[in-house]
């Protein structure tokens, strides 16, 4: 239950401030975005 609450708080803060997750790895994020672009056409 504590993990679910922590995740909910993180998501709420990210959405309310329109921010990206602070601990994201830039290379991994770029790869995921590129894969998404390729799949969407």
N, C-alpha and C positions, 0 to 999 in steps of 0.2 A: 504494500500500500504506500509506503514511503517513497519508493522509486517512482510510482505512478504520479504522486503529487509533485515530486521534484521535476519530472518531465513536463507536467502540465504547467508548472510555474515558468520553466525555461521557455516553452512554446509561447505562453502568454506574453512574456517580456519581449521576445523576438518579434511577435506580431504587433504589439502595441507601439514599439519603437521603430518598426520596419528595418530591423537589423539582421545581418547574417549571423550564424553561429560563430562565436569568437574562436573556437578551437578547431575550425575546419582546416584541413590540409589543402593548400592552394592547388597543388598538382592533381589531387584526387577530385576536387571540385571541378576543375577545368575539364578533366576527362569525362566526368559524368554529364556535364553540360554539352560537351561535344558529342557524346553518344546519343543524348536526347535529340540534338539537332539532326544527326544522321538518321535516326529512326523516324522523325517527323517529316523528313523530306526536304 
